[in-house]
Amino acid sequence: MEKALVCQNIVKTYRGSSEPSLDGLDLSIDEGMIFGLLGPNGAGKTTSISILSTLMKPDRGQIKIYGIDALKHPDQARRLIGLVPQDIALYPNLTVKENLRYFGRIHGLKGKKLNQGIQKSLDLVGLSDCPDRKINTYSGGMKRRANLAVGILHEPRLLFLDEPTVGIDTQSRNMILEKLVDLKNKGTTIIYTTHYMEEAQKLCAFIEIIDEGKMIAQGAPLDLINQSEEYSDLNDLFLSLTGKSLRD
Amino acid sequence: MLYQIYATIIKELLLLWRDRAGMLVLFVMPAVLVVVMSLVQENILIIMGETSTKMLFVELDGDPLGRTIEEKLIESGSIEVVKEIDGRQITEKEALSAILNGNFQFCVIIPKGFSKAVKARTRQSVSRSLFNDSVTDEIETSIPDLVVYFDPAVRGGFRSSVLNALNQATLGMEIKEKMKMFSELVPKKINQSVKEMLSPFGAEDLAVDVAEMQFKWNEKRLLEISENPATSSIFEKTPSSVQQNVPAWALFGMFFIVVPMAGALIREKQDGTLSRLMTMPVSYLTLIFGKVLAYIFVCLSQFALILIIGRYVLPMLGTPMLEMGTNPVAIFIITLSAALAATGYGILLGTFSSSFEQASMFGPISIVIAAAIGGIMVPVYAMPKMMKALSMLSPLNWGHDAFLDIFIRGGDVRSIMPEAGSLFLLFLVMMLISWFFLFRKIRTG
């Protein structure tokens, strides 16, 4: 099976910080998989997503996206990826359709292909009945779905999702998770960060738990849970590995 | 790349269109400022004597001498004599009231009996000098004073120049009257003297034919002073309030674009849209270029609106029409350069501000300071030496000076190149700084 993403020994230390945010991260993700990147606050999840999605450059390491060296040829790699950031990265004074049109054009979509892409994305996230409402009039769940729509508009082969279900109602959350499974079934590879362990357990074929910039566990969720009788679910495993002390 | 620039332009214009407060700042504020400041400064120019002044002229005398003074004042070129309000002759009381109301700055009253008294006094004066003893017993005629009322707001220098014009007019009239009297009395004096000289020889009845004296030579001056402004072309005027204010406030408004522009960039940084865009197959320069082009379009529209106001609206409110010189290419180049500098500043401000509140405070204050030292609010020539030197640092001064060059001094593309070049260079420097800090920050964290 083709590797959607391979990264080796990624190291990143932010300016002014003495400790690295990522310290030798290795990942190998198969095509068509939902991969969960888990960790407590400050573990390095968002830094990982930022580096893997070519937004930020690492201090060291290699990243290959579908065989393309993403550090040497970021523009080629960017044509294959989509990003759904943790923030609602949309223009609140534009309608969802206008947002989609703009981001679609930035991806080079034109004419019929652009219009079809917009309609398809709206249908997928359940916003096709209110495409002309400004984002700032949407509920939290609708904003999250609109955020997802922009990420999938250009049909990326590799989709990065940084906590896509944070702070929304159960119905919207459920719908987003269903749509992610649909996308996976259509061949999209998904790299997914979340704090919700039951979500990761249900959705991901493979997970990696990181803490303080380092990998502390990896494997299929059930395999990891079955390593010890102490763990009844992924949540137990996670707390056991990362501790119960609060992280800010 | 062009398609992505086009997409960014459309998005920016759409966002700006939806930002009603931003639109007010960009279009309504400079439009109101240019109207208000032009009207206010038009009045100041009148007070300072930089423009033709209307003077009330109340003629109570009814004899031709008053008319002579009126003609002399009109000849001075800077005074427009008004003798009627609403189609009827004004009284002294009405004239005084009009001055007190600020409707006029000056009023000259030619008192009743003025001409008769001047003529009588001239005759007495000339007779005394020619016939020494013949009129000594006659009581000297007193001349009623010419009265001038001033608006208290009229500045000293202008007041002196009006009084000077009036003195010139009365002096001219006095010489004319004296010469008339001389021409009438000198032949009589010659006859009288000749008779006295020849009487010992029995020639008392001898009539001496003395040619009548001509006095028209008095009306022709020997030396004329020609006053010309130092311009390189056909313009012979100092800047009108409209020529001063239209480019000044258009530039001011143009630089205010930094507020919505920096705000848009800050929001993109804060809500993650800029980061999202940076993971798409589009370069930072393409995104920024699209943004700059959209705002340049807004700046040019804004400038066109202010020019239309200067050309068509302000004249309806009583100011002179905006005269823009003869070089539209030079106007376009300097407008474009100023727009580039303004947008560059917007990007720079958006790069270094961490919140919209910060940018919306610092941006306008810095522009007001740059406008104040740049001669937008107070002309540079009226500033103290140190401030004049400081004004050279203000980009608004560069732009304004170039506009005045085109509008007033007949400047062309070549003459505005130093200012246009400086503005363009400033744009490049600001863009480079922004690129270095913003791009580096996003890519390196």
Interface residues (C-beta under 8 A of the other chain):
Chain A: K12 Y14 R15 T47 S50 S53 T54 L55 M56 K57 D75 R78 R79 I81 L83 P85 Q86 D87 I88 A89 L90 Y91 P92 N93 L94 E98 R101 Y102 F103 R105 I106 H107 G108 K110 K134 V150
Chain B: Y3 Q4 Y6 A7 T8 I10 K11 L14 L15 R18 D19 D271 G272 T273 S275 R276 L277 M278 T279 M280 P281 V282 I442 R443 T444 G445
